[in-house]
Amino acid sequence: MFRSVELGLQRAFAGLARASAARPLTISLTTVLVLTALGFGVFNIEVETDVLKLWVDDSTELIDQLDFYEDTYSTLRTDSFILTPKPGKSLLSKEAFHELVELHRWIKTVEYKHPDFTRPVRYENMCYKVVDGVENFIPCFQYSPLDCFREGAMGVIGNENNTRYSDLYSKRQSFNDTGFTFAANLTNTYLSKTCLQWYNLGVPYRVLFGGTQFDAAGQVQSMAAMRSVLATFDESRLAKVGLRYTDWVEDKGASTEPLDVLYCPKSGPTLDDCSCTSRFMITDAIEKGCVPRDVGQTAQCCNDFMKPVGEHKCAPFLFKNNADVSSIGTFVLKRCGLPPVEKLQPRCSGNPDGLTYPTPFTFPQLTLPQCAAIGDTRSLCVAALLGNYSAAEQCCVGMQQFSDGGCVCNGACDATCDTLVTQAKGICGGYRISNKASSCPVLYANTTMQCKAEYPLFLQAYAKYLGSQTTTDGLDMCAKSDALATTKCHCLPSADTGVNATIVYGVNVACAVKGGATDADAA
């Protein structure tokens, strides 16, 4: 075999050689054309240098996690401005801080007109925000010496137009106040407690001030440099979310109805479904003196704000749907000595019967006739166990009503009923189905299937006895009839088992009269 393959290859290569020798020009031109066509692929080469793309499968979960990290945390570019004193001047002066205010104002108002945009681009349209949301009027991120004073409001988009955040710095000291002097008021304690970002998160003064010297009393004696840090979203983030603009208009149609701490009215549909909480942000706690850290909280924060928040009917909804509120609010409540907000429970029970019930819901207690009526639906469960999935839904709902209604498996067929309840649990995950106390003995794993299997054997023995009339065949028939009675097959719907209860009863009576196997349970 291999010899013939080898000879075939030799003949093929010999033919190719003879064709090439006979037409050298044609073969050469064809080869050049093919190589030239393949060479055009060089212009479409994309060189990949990303190690992750070269070595990590695109379908792995790691890629999704990295994309999430890039979108959430690796989306900013920071710029630091280092300010040093002019010759013969000091940074510990109102003049120096006035120049810092003008620098921030220039950064905030400078515009760039791009030919592809109808509106000019400003810092606020692309600034990075530590606390971000769908609204664009949340203050921009900044680390600045101005955060130590009322003038830190320079980072608030819209200034006084932004009524939501313009007052966040209003309670802070202004370096322009007549009663403030850097020599007397700028102390180690002041820098540690007052230099806060807009959401009351402290900034170590060493981040803002360099070469700071203190005297024994903690007064600032000299300062070598100051630093302001601003940030914008990087190009990848801007490509995804775009530039964001805010147009300020007077809200003349605002409702005069008083709202509570979660911006909810006293009543109405928005309170019923808790959609009113969409306006709430964890930064609202700042105005009440709360600090978004795991530190001690003021009495105003705990008593006037966090206590009514924790007790609000929509607090579970808010904490479930707002991750910032849940994480920060939980430890603020803990620091206030207040109980945590309870987890939101499902509002409806899982009953696919076309109806919904408030949770927690229990079916009402049923009367004996009502229990019997529901018990009659057990044939649906039999059908479901045999593979009829359209009947499974009605079976499960009926069984939960049977169980929650206080029904028990009673009567001559309680053993079959009890077994059916047990088996229904296997196909009715999520439903409240339990076996009630009864005197049911544990019989076959599936009584219906057992009856369906035994009844044909009984019919064969019955027919055989009718044909032979022998004692041996009669005893065999009586034994099989007695087995059907013991299993209580006559109690089950004949449509499910095929058992003719009249024949079984008649045979058992005849067997008892003749002294054969008896059926004490025959009805």
Contacts in CASP RR format, 6 or more apart in sequence:
PFRMAT RR
TARGET T0000
AUTHOR 0000-0000-0000
METHOD contacts of the structure
MODEL  1
MFRSVELGLQRAFAGLARASAARPLTISLTTVLVLTALGFGVFNIEVETD
VLKLWVDDSTELIDQLDFYEDTYSTLRTDSFILTPKPGKSLLSKEAFHEL
VELHRWIKTVEYKHPDFTRPVRYENMCYKVVDGVENFIPCFQYSPLDCFR
EGAMGVIGNENNTRYSDLYSKRQSFNDTGFTFAANLTNTYLSKTCLQWYN
LGVPYRVLFGGTQFDAAGQVQSMAAMRSVLATFDESRLAKVGLRYTDWVE
DKGASTEPLDVLYCPKSGPTLDDCSCTSRFMITDAIEKGCVPRDVGQTAQ
CCNDFMKPVGEHKCAPFLFKNNADVSSIGTFVLKRCGLPPVEKLQPRCSG
NPDGLTYPTPFTFPQLTLPQCAAIGDTRSLCVAALLGNYSAAEQCCVGMQ
QFSDGGCVCNGACDATCDTLVTQAKGICGGYRISNKASSCPVLYANTTMQ
CKAEYPLFLQAYAKYLGSQTTTDGLDMCAKSDALATTKCHCLPSADTGVN
ATIVYGVNVACAVKGGATDADAA
19 27 0 8 1.000
20 27 0 8 1.000
48 54 0 8 1.000
52 63 0 8 1.000
52 66 0 8 1.000
56 62 0 8 1.000
56 63 0 8 1.000
57 63 0 8 1.000
70 236 0 8 1.000
71 237 0 8 1.000
71 240 0 8 1.000
74 234 0 8 1.000
75 128 0 8 1.000
75 233 0 8 1.000
75 234 0 8 1.000
75 236 0 8 1.000
75 237 0 8 1.000
76 128 0 8 1.000
76 141 0 8 1.000
76 231 0 8 1.000
76 232 0 8 1.000
76 233 0 8 1.000
76 234 0 8 1.000
76 237 0 8 1.000
77 128 0 8 1.000
77 231 0 8 1.000
77 232 0 8 1.000
77 233 0 8 1.000
77 234 0 8 1.000
78 229 0 8 1.000
78 230 0 8 1.000
78 231 0 8 1.000
79 229 0 8 1.000
79 230 0 8 1.000
79 231 0 8 1.000
79 232 0 8 1.000
80 227 0 8 1.000
80 228 0 8 1.000
80 229 0 8 1.000
81 103 0 8 1.000
81 227 0 8 1.000
81 228 0 8 1.000
81 229 0 8 1.000
81 230 0 8 1.000
82 225 0 8 1.000
82 226 0 8 1.000
82 227 0 8 1.000
83 91 0 8 1.000
83 96 0 8 1.000
83 99 0 8 1.000
83 100 0 8 1.000
83 103 0 8 1.000
83 225 0 8 1.000
83 226 0 8 1.000
83 227 0 8 1.000
83 228 0 8 1.000
84 91 0 8 1.000
84 224 0 8 1.000
84 225 0 8 1.000
85 91 0 8 1.000
85 96 0 8 1.000
89 95 0 8 1.000
89 96 0 8 1.000
90 96 0 8 1.000
90 222 0 8 1.000
90 223 0 8 1.000
91 223 0 8 1.000
91 224 0 8 1.000
91 225 0 8 1.000
91 226 0 8 1.000
92 182 0 8 1.000
92 183 0 8 1.000
92 186 0 8 1.000
92 220 0 8 1.000
92 222 0 8 1.000
92 223 0 8 1.000
93 182 0 8 1.000
94 175 0 8 1.000
94 176 0 8 1.000
94 182 0 8 1.000
96 226 0 8 1.000
97 145 0 8 1.000
97 146 0 8 1.000
97 149 0 8 1.000
97 151 0 8 1.000
97 175 0 8 1.000
100 144 0 8 1.000
100 145 0 8 1.000
100 146 0 8 1.000
100 226 0 8 1.000
100 228 0 8 1.000
101 146 0 8 1.000
101 151 0 8 1.000
101 154 0 8 1.000
103 228 0 8 1.000
104 144 0 8 1.000
104 146 0 8 1.000
104 154 0 8 1.000
104 155 0 8 1.000
104 228 0 8 1.000
105 154 0 8 1.000
107 123 0 8 1.000
107 230 0 8 1.000
108 122 0 8 1.000
108 123 0 8 1.000
108 124 0 8 1.000
108 154 0 8 1.000
108 155 0 8 1.000
109 122 0 8 1.000
110 122 0 8 1.000
110 123 0 8 1.000
111 120 0 8 1.000
111 121 0 8 1.000
111 122 0 8 1.000
112 120 0 8 1.000
112 121 0 8 1.000
112 122 0 8 1.000
113 120 0 8 1.000
113 121 0 8 1.000
114 120 0 8 1.000
114 121 0 8 1.000
117 243 0 8 1.000
119 245 0 8 1.000
121 243 0 8 1.000
123 140 0 8 1.000
123 230 0 8 1.000
123 232 0 8 1.000
124 140 0 8 1.000
124 157 0 8 1.000
124 158 0 8 1.000
124 246 0 8 1.000
125 243 0 8 1.000
125 244 0 8 1.000
125 245 0 8 1.000
126 232 0 8 1.000
126 233 0 8 1.000
126 238 0 8 1.000
126 243 0 8 1.000
126 244 0 8 1.000
127 140 0 8 1.000
127 141 0 8 1.000
127 157 0 8 1.000
127 230 0 8 1.000
127 231 0 8 1.000
127 232 0 8 1.000
127 233 0 8 1.000
128 140 0 8 1.000
128 141 0 8 1.000
128 231 0 8 1.000
128 232 0 8 1.000
128 233 0 8 1.000
129 138 0 8 1.000
129 139 0 8 1.000
129 140 0 8 1.000
129 141 0 8 1.000
130 141 0 8 1.000
130 197 0 8 1.000
130 199 0 8 1.000
131 138 0 8 1.000
131 199 0 8 1.000
131 281 0 8 1.000
131 282 0 8 1.000
131 283 0 8 1.000
131 324 0 8 1.000
132 138 0 8 1.000
136 157 0 8 1.000
136 244 0 8 1.000
136 245 0 8 1.000
136 246 0 8 1.000
137 157 0 8 1.000
137 158 0 8 1.000
137 162 0 8 1.000
137 164 0 8 1.000
137 165 0 8 1.000
137 246 0 8 1.000
138 157 0 8 1.000
138 165 0 8 1.000
138 283 0 8 1.000
139 155 0 8 1.000
139 156 0 8 1.000
139 157 0 8 1.000
139 165 0 8 1.000
139 168 0 8 1.000
139 198 0 8 1.000
140 155 0 8 1.000
140 157 0 8 1.000
140 230 0 8 1.000
140 231 0 8 1.000
141 197 0 8 1.000
141 230 0 8 1.000
141 231 0 8 1.000
142 152 0 8 1.000
142 154 0 8 1.000
142 155 0 8 1.000
142 197 0 8 1.000
142 228 0 8 1.000
142 229 0 8 1.000
142 230 0 8 1.000
142 231 0 8 1.000
143 197 0 8 1.000
143 203 0 8 1.000
143 207 0 8 1.000
143 208 0 8 1.000
143 227 0 8 1.000
143 228 0 8 1.000
143 229 0 8 1.000
144 152 0 8 1.000
144 154 0 8 1.000
144 208 0 8 1.000
144 228 0 8 1.000
144 229 0 8 1.000
144 230 0 8 1.000
145 195 0 8 1.000
145 208 0 8 1.000
145 209 0 8 1.000
145 226 0 8 1.000
145 227 0 8 1.000
145 228 0 8 1.000
146 152 0 8 1.000
146 154 0 8 1.000
146 228 0 8 1.000
147 195 0 8 1.000
147 196 0 8 1.000
147 197 0 8 1.000
147 198 0 8 1.000
147 203 0 8 1.000
147 208 0 8 1.000
148 172 0 8 1.000
148 190 0 8 1.000
148 191 0 8 1.000
148 194 0 8 1.000
148 195 0 8 1.000
148 208 0 8 1.000
149 169 0 8 1.000
149 172 0 8 1.000
149 173 0 8 1.000
149 174 0 8 1.000
149 175 0 8 1.000
149 194 0 8 1.000
150 169 0 8 1.000
150 170 0 8 1.000
150 172 0 8 1.000
150 173 0 8 1.000
150 174 0 8 1.000
151 169 0 8 1.000
151 174 0 8 1.000
151 175 0 8 1.000
151 176 0 8 1.000
152 169 0 8 1.000
152 172 0 8 1.000
152 198 0 8 1.000
153 159 0 8 1.000
153 166 0 8 1.000
153 168 0 8 1.000
153 169 0 8 1.000
153 170 0 8 1.000
155 198 0 8 1.000
156 162 0 8 1.000
156 165 0 8 1.000
156 166 0 8 1.000
156 168 0 8 1.000
156 169 0 8 1.000
156 198 0 8 1.000
157 165 0 8 1.000
157 246 0 8 1.000
158 166 0 8 1.000
158 246 0 8 1.000
158 248 0 8 1.000
159 166 0 8 1.000
160 166 0 8 1.000
161 248 0 8 1.000
162 248 0 8 1.000
165 198 0 8 1.000
165 283 0 8 1.000
167 287 0 8 1.000
168 198 0 8 1.000
168 199 0 8 1.000
168 283 0 8 1.000
168 286 0 8 1.000
168 287 0 8 1.000
169 198 0 8 1.000
172 194 0 8 1.000
173 180 0 8 1.000
173 185 0 8 1.000
173 194 0 8 1.000
174 180 0 8 1.000
175 182 0 8 1.000
179 185 0 8 1.000
182 220 0 8 1.000
183 219 0 8 1.000
184 219 0 8 1.000
186 219 0 8 1.000
186 220 0 8 1.000
187 214 0 8 1.000
187 217 0 8 1.000
187 218 0 8 1.000
187 219 0 8 1.000
187 220 0 8 1.000
188 205 0 8 1.000
188 214 0 8 1.000
188 218 0 8 1.000
188 220 0 8 1.000
189 218 0 8 1.000
191 205 0 8 1.000
191 209 0 8 1.000
191 220 0 8 1.000
192 205 0 8 1.000
195 202 0 8 1.000
195 203 0 8 1.000
195 205 0 8 1.000
195 208 0 8 1.000
196 202 0 8 1.000
196 203 0 8 1.000
197 203 0 8 1.000
198 283 0 8 1.000
198 286 0 8 1.000
199 282 0 8 1.000
199 283 0 8 1.000
199 286 0 8 1.000
199 292 0 8 1.000
200 286 0 8 1.000
200 289 0 8 1.000
200 290 0 8 1.000
200 291 0 8 1.000
200 292 0 8 1.000
201 291 0 8 1.000
201 292 0 8 1.000
201 293 0 8 1.000
202 293 0 8 1.000
205 212 0 8 1.000
206 212 0 8 1.000
207 227 0 8 1.000
207 229 0 8 1.000
208 226 0 8 1.000
208 227 0 8 1.000
208 228 0 8 1.000
209 223 0 8 1.000
209 225 0 8 1.000
209 226 0 8 1.000
209 227 0 8 1.000
210 223 0 8 1.000
210 224 0 8 1.000
210 225 0 8 1.000
210 226 0 8 1.000
210 227 0 8 1.000
211 222 0 8 1.000
211 223 0 8 1.000
211 224 0 8 1.000
211 225 0 8 1.000
212 220 0 8 1.000
212 222 0 8 1.000
212 223 0 8 1.000
212 224 0 8 1.000
213 220 0 8 1.000
213 221 0 8 1.000
213 222 0 8 1.000
213 223 0 8 1.000
214 220 0 8 1.000
214 221 0 8 1.000
215 221 0 8 1.000
233 241 0 8 1.000
257 265 0 8 1.000
257 266 0 8 1.000
258 265 0 8 1.000
258 266 0 8 1.000
259 265 0 8 1.000
259 276 0 8 1.000
260 266 0 8 1.000
260 308 0 8 1.000
260 312 0 8 1.000
261 284 0 8 1.000
261 305 0 8 1.000
261 308 0 8 1.000
261 309 0 8 1.000
261 312 0 8 1.000
262 276 0 8 1.000
262 277 0 8 1.000
262 280 0 8 1.000
262 309 0 8 1.000
262 312 0 8 1.000
262 314 0 8 1.000
262 315 0 8 1.000
262 318 0 8 1.000
263 276 0 8 1.000
263 277 0 8 1.000
263 279 0 8 1.000
263 280 0 8 1.000
264 270 0 8 1.000
264 271 0 8 1.000
264 274 0 8 1.000
264 276 0 8 1.000
264 277 0 8 1.000
264 312 0 8 1.000
264 314 0 8 1.000
265 271 0 8 1.000
265 276 0 8 1.000
269 275 0 8 1.000
270 276 0 8 1.000
271 313 0 8 1.000
271 314 0 8 1.000
274 313 0 8 1.000
274 314 0 8 1.000
274 317 0 8 1.000
274 318 0 8 1.000
276 314 0 8 1.000
277 314 0 8 1.000
277 317 0 8 1.000
277 318 0 8 1.000
277 321 0 8 1.000
277 322 0 8 1.000
280 318 0 8 1.000
280 322 0 8 1.000
280 325 0 8 1.000
281 322 0 8 1.000
281 324 0 8 1.000
281 325 0 8 1.000
282 292 0 8 1.000
282 322 0 8 1.000
282 324 0 8 1.000
282 325 0 8 1.000
282 328 0 8 1.000
282 329 0 8 1.000
283 292 0 8 1.000
285 292 0 8 1.000
285 301 0 8 1.000
285 305 0 8 1.000
285 306 0 8 1.000
285 328 0 8 1.000
285 329 0 8 1.000
285 332 0 8 1.000
286 292 0 8 1.000
288 300 0 8 1.000
288 301 0 8 1.000
288 304 0 8 1.000
288 305 0 8 1.000
289 297 0 8 1.000
289 298 0 8 1.000
289 300 0 8 1.000
289 301 0 8 1.000
289 305 0 8 1.000
290 297 0 8 1.000
290 298 0 8 1.000
290 301 0 8 1.000
290 305 0 8 1.000
290 306 0 8 1.000
290 332 0 8 1.000
291 297 0 8 1.000
291 301 0 8 1.000
291 332 0 8 1.000
292 328 0 8 1.000
292 332 0 8 1.000
294 331 0 8 1.000
294 334 0 8 1.000
294 335 0 8 1.000
295 335 0 8 1.000
296 335 0 8 1.000
297 306 0 8 1.000
297 332 0 8 1.000
297 335 0 8 1.000
297 336 0 8 1.000
301 332 0 8 1.000
301 336 0 8 1.000
302 335 0 8 1.000
302 336 0 8 1.000
302 337 0 8 1.000
302 338 0 8 1.000
306 329 0 8 1.000
306 332 0 8 1.000
306 333 0 8 1.000
306 336 0 8 1.000
306 338 0 8 1.000
307 336 0 8 1.000
307 338 0 8 1.000
309 315 0 8 1.000
310 333 0 8 1.000
310 338 0 8 1.000
310 339 0 8 1.000
310 341 0 8 1.000
312 318 0 8 1.000
315 341 0 8 1.000
316 341 0 8 1.000
316 342 0 8 1.000
316 343 0 8 1.000
316 344 0 8 1.000
316 345 0 8 1.000
317 344 0 8 1.000
318 325 0 8 1.000
319 325 0 8 1.000
319 326 0 8 1.000
319 329 0 8 1.000
319 330 0 8 1.000
319 341 0 8 1.000
319 344 0 8 1.000
320 326 0 8 1.000
320 343 0 8 1.000
320 344 0 8 1.000
330 340 0 8 1.000
330 341 0 8 1.000
333 339 0 8 1.000
333 340 0 8 1.000
333 341 0 8 1.000
334 340 0 8 1.000
345 359 0 8 1.000
345 360 0 8 1.000
346 359 0 8 1.000
347 358 0 8 1.000
347 359 0 8 1.000
348 356 0 8 1.000
348 357 0 8 1.000
348 358 0 8 1.000
348 359 0 8 1.000
349 356 0 8 1.000
349 357 0 8 1.000
349 358 0 8 1.000
349 359 0 8 1.000
349 360 0 8 1.000
349 361 0 8 1.000
350 356 0 8 1.000
350 430 0 8 1.000
350 431 0 8 1.000
351 357 0 8 1.000
351 397 0 8 1.000
351 400 0 8 1.000
351 431 0 8 1.000
352 393 0 8 1.000
352 396 0 8 1.000
352 397 0 8 1.000
353 393 0 8 1.000
353 394 0 8 1.000
353 397 0 8 1.000
362 404 0 8 1.000
362 405 0 8 1.000
363 400 0 8 1.000
363 401 0 8 1.000
363 404 0 8 1.000
363 405 0 8 1.000
364 405 0 8 1.000
365 405 0 8 1.000
365 406 0 8 1.000
366 374 0 8 1.000
366 401 0 8 1.000
366 402 0 8 1.000
366 405 0 8 1.000
366 406 0 8 1.000
366 407 0 8 1.000
370 407 0 8 1.000
371 402 0 8 1.000
371 405 0 8 1.000
371 406 0 8 1.000
371 407 0 8 1.000
371 408 0 8 1.000
374 398 0 8 1.000
374 401 0 8 1.000
374 402 0 8 1.000
374 407 0 8 1.000
375 402 0 8 1.000
375 407 0 8 1.000
375 417 0 8 1.000
377 394 0 8 1.000
377 395 0 8 1.000
377 398 0 8 1.000
378 395 0 8 1.000
378 417 0 8 1.000
378 420 0 8 1.000
379 493 0 8 1.000
379 495 0 8 1.000
379 496 0 8 1.000
380 391 0 8 1.000
380 392 0 8 1.000
380 394 0 8 1.000
380 395 0 8 1.000
381 391 0 8 1.000
381 395 0 8 1.000
381 399 0 8 1.000
381 420 0 8 1.000
381 423 0 8 1.000
381 424 0 8 1.000
382 420 0 8 1.000
382 448 0 8 1.000
382 492 0 8 1.000
382 493 0 8 1.000
382 496 0 8 1.000
383 391 0 8 1.000
383 395 0 8 1.000
383 496 0 8 1.000
384 391 0 8 1.000
384 392 0 8 1.000
384 395 0 8 1.000
384 424 0 8 1.000
384 427 0 8 1.000
385 423 0 8 1.000
385 424 0 8 1.000
385 427 0 8 1.000
385 446 0 8 1.000
385 448 0 8 1.000
386 448 0 8 1.000
386 449 0 8 1.000
392 427 0 8 1.000
392 428 0 8 1.000
395 424 0 8 1.000
395 427 0 8 1.000
395 428 0 8 1.000
396 424 0 8 1.000
396 427 0 8 1.000
396 428 0 8 1.000
396 429 0 8 1.000
396 431 0 8 1.000
396 433 0 8 1.000
397 431 0 8 1.000
399 421 0 8 1.000
399 424 0 8 1.000
399 428 0 8 1.000
399 431 0 8 1.000
399 433 0 8 1.000
400 428 0 8 1.000
400 431 0 8 1.000
400 432 0 8 1.000
400 433 0 8 1.000
402 421 0 8 1.000
402 433 0 8 1.000
403 421 0 8 1.000
403 432 0 8 1.000
403 433 0 8 1.000
403 434 0 8 1.000
403 436 0 8 1.000
404 432 0 8 1.000
406 436 0 8 1.000
407 436 0 8 1.000
408 414 0 8 1.000
408 436 0 8 1.000
408 437 0 8 1.000
408 438 0 8 1.000
409 415 0 8 1.000
409 417 0 8 1.000
409 418 0 8 1.000
409 421 0 8 1.000
409 435 0 8 1.000
409 436 0 8 1.000
409 438 0 8 1.000
409 440 0 8 1.000
410 438 0 8 1.000
412 488 0 8 1.000
412 491 0 8 1.000
412 521 0 8 1.000
412 523 0 8 1.000
413 488 0 8 1.000
413 491 0 8 1.000
413 492 0 8 1.000
414 438 0 8 1.000
414 439 0 8 1.000
414 440 0 8 1.000
415 440 0 8 1.000
415 441 0 8 1.000
415 442 0 8 1.000
415 443 0 8 1.000
415 447 0 8 1.000
415 488 0 8 1.000
416 443 0 8 1.000
416 447 0 8 1.000
416 448 0 8 1.000
416 488 0 8 1.000
416 491 0 8 1.000
416 492 0 8 1.000
417 440 0 8 1.000
418 435 0 8 1.000
418 438 0 8 1.000
418 440 0 8 1.000
419 440 0 8 1.000
419 442 0 8 1.000
419 443 0 8 1.000
419 444 0 8 1.000
419 445 0 8 1.000
419 446 0 8 1.000
419 447 0 8 1.000
420 447 0 8 1.000
421 433 0 8 1.000
421 434 0 8 1.000
421 435 0 8 1.000
422 435 0 8 1.000
423 445 0 8 1.000
423 446 0 8 1.000
424 433 0 8 1.000
425 433 0 8 1.000
443 487 0 8 1.000
443 488 0 8 1.000
444 450 0 8 1.000
444 487 0 8 1.000
447 487 0 8 1.000
447 488 0 8 1.000
447 489 0 8 1.000
447 492 0 8 1.000
448 492 0 8 1.000
448 496 0 8 1.000
448 497 0 8 1.000
450 487 0 8 1.000
450 489 0 8 1.000
451 484 0 8 1.000
451 487 0 8 1.000
451 489 0 8 1.000
451 492 0 8 1.000
451 497 0 8 1.000
451 498 0 8 1.000
451 499 0 8 1.000
452 496 0 8 1.000
452 497 0 8 1.000
452 498 0 8 1.000
454 480 0 8 1.000
454 483 0 8 1.000
454 484 0 8 1.000
454 487 0 8 1.000
454 489 0 8 1.000
455 484 0 8 1.000
455 489 0 8 1.000
455 497 0 8 1.000
455 498 0 8 1.000
455 499 0 8 1.000
457 480 0 8 1.000
458 477 0 8 1.000
458 480 0 8 1.000
458 481 0 8 1.000
458 483 0 8 1.000
458 484 0 8 1.000
458 504 0 8 1.000
461 473 0 8 1.000
461 474 0 8 1.000
461 476 0 8 1.000
461 477 0 8 1.000
461 480 0 8 1.000
462 477 0 8 1.000
462 480 0 8 1.000
462 481 0 8 1.000
462 503 0 8 1.000
462 507 0 8 1.000
464 473 0 8 1.000
464 476 0 8 1.000
464 477 0 8 1.000
465 473 0 8 1.000
465 474 0 8 1.000
465 476 0 8 1.000
465 477 0 8 1.000
467 473 0 8 1.000
474 511 0 8 1.000
475 516 0 8 1.000
475 517 0 8 1.000
477 507 0 8 1.000
477 511 0 8 1.000
478 507 0 8 1.000
478 508 0 8 1.000
478 511 0 8 1.000
478 516 0 8 1.000
478 517 0 8 1.000
479 517 0 8 1.000
481 504 0 8 1.000
481 507 0 8 1.000
481 508 0 8 1.000
481 511 0 8 1.000
481 517 0 8 1.000
481 519 0 8 1.000
482 508 0 8 1.000
482 511 0 8 1.000
482 517 0 8 1.000
482 518 0 8 1.000
482 519 0 8 1.000
484 490 0 8 1.000
484 499 0 8 1.000
484 504 0 8 1.000
485 504 0 8 1.000
485 508 0 8 1.000
485 519 0 8 1.000
485 521 0 8 1.000
485 522 0 8 1.000
486 519 0 8 1.000
486 521 0 8 1.000
488 521 0 8 1.000
489 497 0 8 1.000
489 499 0 8 1.000
489 501 0 8 1.000
489 504 0 8 1.000
490 499 0 8 1.000
490 501 0 8 1.000
490 504 0 8 1.000
490 505 0 8 1.000
490 522 0 8 1.000
490 523 0 8 1.000
492 499 0 8 1.000
494 500 0 8 1.000
494 501 0 8 1.000
504 522 0 8 1.000
505 522 0 8 1.000
505 523 0 8 1.000
508 518 0 8 1.000
508 519 0 8 1.000
508 522 0 8 1.000
509 522 0 8 1.000
511 517 0 8 1.000
511 518 0 8 1.000
511 519 0 8 1.000
512 518 0 8 1.000
512 519 0 8 1.000
END
